[in-house]
Amino acid sequence: MSEITFWRGSNSMFYKNSQDTEEQIELDFLRIKNLKIGIPLPKQKLSPRGITSERKSAILSKLGPVMPDNRRDFWETLPVNDSSADLTDI
């Protein structure tokens, strides 16, 4: 599921399986029938997504000196994955 919507006063949940579609699927999740069928669990992530090493080093070199210690610890221990997509380009 990529997007879930709940409306006040409604016993239904509306969800989309893809960001590319506008069609929402309605699910009355309070019905026994739907409880028996169940909602499939999402796939577990095997490793953290991380950021590219270039981006991490740029952030630490530019912002590290002015960053509080608790924030700097986060960036220093953030996982690196050079094959991860840059989500700001989407």
ChimeraX commands (.cxc) that place a marker at each C-alpha (Angstrom):
marker #1 position 0.00,0.00,0.00 radius 0.5
marker #1 position 1.36,3.36,-0.92 radius 0.5
marker #1 position -1.38,5.64,0.43 radius 0.5
marker #1 position -4.16,5.10,2.97 radius 0.5
marker #1 position -7.06,7.48,3.61 radius 0.5
marker #1 position -9.63,7.44,6.43 radius 0.5
marker #1 position -12.67,9.70,6.48 radius 0.5
marker #1 position -14.39,10.74,9.67 radius 0.5
marker #1 position -17.72,8.97,10.14 radius 0.5
marker #1 position -16.87,6.23,7.66 radius 0.5
marker #1 position -16.10,2.63,8.56 radius 0.5
marker #1 position -14.05,2.22,5.41 radius 0.5
marker #1 position -10.40,2.58,4.61 radius 0.5
marker #1 position -9.39,3.76,1.14 radius 0.5
marker #1 position -5.99,2.76,-0.20 radius 0.5
marker #1 position -3.87,2.88,-3.33 radius 0.5
marker #1 position -1.29,0.28,-4.33 radius 0.5
marker #1 position 0.71,2.74,-6.42 radius 0.5
marker #1 position 1.40,6.47,-6.40 radius 0.5
marker #1 position 0.87,6.46,-10.18 radius 0.5
marker #1 position -2.87,5.71,-9.97 radius 0.5
marker #1 position -5.69,7.95,-8.80 radius 0.5
marker #1 position -8.09,5.06,-8.16 radius 0.5
marker #1 position -8.57,4.22,-4.49 radius 0.5
marker #1 position -9.75,0.81,-3.35 radius 0.5
marker #1 position -12.35,0.78,-0.58 radius 0.5
marker #1 position -11.98,-1.68,2.27 radius 0.5
marker #1 position -14.52,-1.97,5.07 radius 0.5
marker #1 position -12.00,-3.22,7.58 radius 0.5
marker #1 position -14.56,-3.75,10.34 radius 0.5
marker #1 position -16.33,-6.61,8.54 radius 0.5
marker #1 position -15.70,-10.20,9.60 radius 0.5
marker #1 position -15.27,-11.19,5.93 radius 0.5
marker #1 position -12.30,-8.84,5.57 radius 0.5
marker #1 position -10.83,-9.98,8.86 radius 0.5
marker #1 position -10.84,-13.58,7.62 radius 0.5
marker #1 position -9.19,-12.68,4.30 radius 0.5
marker #1 position -6.71,-10.37,5.98 radius 0.5
marker #1 position -4.47,-7.67,4.63 radius 0.5
marker #1 position -1.09,-8.89,3.41 radius 0.5
marker #1 position 1.87,-7.66,5.42 radius 0.5
marker #1 position 4.40,-5.48,3.61 radius 0.5
marker #1 position 7.76,-6.94,2.70 radius 0.5
marker #1 position 10.32,-6.40,5.43 radius 0.5
marker #1 position 13.36,-4.37,4.58 radius 0.5
marker #1 position 16.52,-6.41,4.86 radius 0.5
marker #1 position 18.84,-3.44,5.28 radius 0.5
marker #1 position 18.52,0.30,5.85 radius 0.5
marker #1 position 18.17,2.39,2.69 radius 0.5
marker #1 position 20.98,4.80,3.53 radius 0.5
marker #1 position 22.33,7.70,1.48 radius 0.5
marker #1 position 25.25,7.97,-0.92 radius 0.5
marker #1 position 28.71,8.47,0.55 radius 0.5
marker #1 position 29.09,11.71,-1.47 radius 0.5
marker #1 position 25.94,13.17,0.06 radius 0.5
marker #1 position 26.90,12.10,3.58 radius 0.5
marker #1 position 30.38,13.61,3.33 radius 0.5
marker #1 position 28.96,16.84,1.84 radius 0.5
marker #1 position 26.45,17.20,4.67 radius 0.5
marker #1 position 29.06,16.51,7.34 radius 0.5
marker #1 position 31.66,18.84,5.82 radius 0.5
marker #1 position 29.26,21.76,5.28 radius 0.5
marker #1 position 26.89,21.45,8.22 radius 0.5
marker #1 position 28.94,19.38,10.69 radius 0.5
marker #1 position 30.74,22.33,12.29 radius 0.5
marker #1 position 27.48,24.16,13.10 radius 0.5
marker #1 position 25.47,21.04,13.97 radius 0.5
marker #1 position 24.62,20.14,17.60 radius 0.5
marker #1 position 26.35,16.99,18.90 radius 0.5
marker #1 position 23.16,14.93,19.04 radius 0.5
marker #1 position 22.40,15.69,15.37 radius 0.5
marker #1 position 25.99,15.12,14.27 radius 0.5
marker #1 position 25.95,11.64,15.86 radius 0.5
marker #1 position 22.94,10.76,13.71 radius 0.5
marker #1 position 24.65,11.82,10.48 radius 0.5
marker #1 position 27.94,10.13,11.38 radius 0.5
marker #1 position 26.24,6.78,12.02 radius 0.5
marker #1 position 23.78,7.00,9.10 radius 0.5
marker #1 position 24.21,3.96,6.80 radius 0.5
marker #1 position 25.84,4.50,3.40 radius 0.5
marker #1 position 24.49,2.90,0.23 radius 0.5
marker #1 position 25.91,4.20,-3.05 radius 0.5
marker #1 position 23.17,2.49,-5.06 radius 0.5
marker #1 position 20.30,4.25,-3.24 radius 0.5
marker #1 position 18.21,6.68,-5.27 radius 0.5
marker #1 position 18.16,10.34,-4.33 radius 0.5
marker #1 position 14.56,10.97,-3.24 radius 0.5
marker #1 position 14.88,14.73,-3.75 radius 0.5
marker #1 position 15.06,14.15,-7.54 radius 0.5
marker #1 position 11.61,12.56,-7.69 radius 0.5
marker link #1:1,2 radius 0.2
marker link #1:2,3 radius 0.2
marker link #1:3,4 radius 0.2
marker link #1:4,5 radius 0.2
marker link #1:5,6 radius 0.2
marker link #1:6,7 radius 0.2
marker link #1:7,8 radius 0.2
marker link #1:8,9 radius 0.2
marker link #1:9,10 radius 0.2
marker link #1:10,11 radius 0.2
marker link #1:11,12 radius 0.2
marker link #1:12,13 radius 0.2
marker link #1:13,14 radius 0.2
marker link #1:14,15 radius 0.2
marker link #1:15,16 radius 0.2
marker link #1:16,17 radius 0.2
marker link #1:17,18 radius 0.2
marker link #1:18,19 radius 0.2
marker link #1:19,20 radius 0.2
marker link #1:20,21 radius 0.2
marker link #1:21,22 radius 0.2
marker link #1:22,23 radius 0.2
marker link #1:23,24 radius 0.2
marker link #1:24,25 radius 0.2
marker link #1:25,26 radius 0.2
marker link #1:26,27 radius 0.2
marker link #1:27,28 radius 0.2
marker link #1:28,29 radius 0.2
marker link #1:29,30 radius 0.2
marker link #1:30,31 radius 0.2
marker link #1:31,32 radius 0.2
marker link #1:32,33 radius 0.2
marker link #1:33,34 radius 0.2
marker link #1:34,35 radius 0.2
marker link #1:35,36 radius 0.2
marker link #1:36,37 radius 0.2
marker link #1:37,38 radius 0.2
marker link #1:38,39 radius 0.2
marker link #1:39,40 radius 0.2
marker link #1:40,41 radius 0.2
marker link #1:41,42 radius 0.2
marker link #1:42,43 radius 0.2
marker link #1:43,44 radius 0.2
marker link #1:44,45 radius 0.2
marker link #1:45,46 radius 0.2
marker link #1:46,47 radius 0.2
marker link #1:47,48 radius 0.2
marker link #1:48,49 radius 0.2
marker link #1:49,50 radius 0.2
marker link #1:50,51 radius 0.2
marker link #1:51,52 radius 0.2
marker link #1:52,53 radius 0.2
marker link #1:53,54 radius 0.2
marker link #1:54,55 radius 0.2
marker link #1:55,56 radius 0.2
marker link #1:56,57 radius 0.2
marker link #1:57,58 radius 0.2
marker link #1:58,59 radius 0.2
marker link #1:59,60 radius 0.2
marker link #1:60,61 radius 0.2
marker link #1:61,62 radius 0.2
marker link #1:62,63 radius 0.2
marker link #1:63,64 radius 0.2
marker link #1:64,65 radius 0.2
marker link #1:65,66 radius 0.2
marker link #1:66,67 radius 0.2
marker link #1:67,68 radius 0.2
marker link #1:68,69 radius 0.2
marker link #1:69,70 radius 0.2
marker link #1:70,71 radius 0.2
marker link #1:71,72 radius 0.2
marker link #1:72,73 radius 0.2
marker link #1:73,74 radius 0.2
marker link #1:74,75 radius 0.2
marker link #1:75,76 radius 0.2
marker link #1:76,77 radius 0.2
marker link #1:77,78 radius 0.2
marker link #1:78,79 radius 0.2
marker link #1:79,80 radius 0.2
marker link #1:80,81 radius 0.2
marker link #1:81,82 radius 0.2
marker link #1:82,83 radius 0.2
marker link #1:83,84 radius 0.2
marker link #1:84,85 radius 0.2
marker link #1:85,86 radius 0.2
marker link #1:86,87 radius 0.2
marker link #1:87,88 radius 0.2
marker link #1:88,89 radius 0.2
marker link #1:89,90 radius 0.2
view
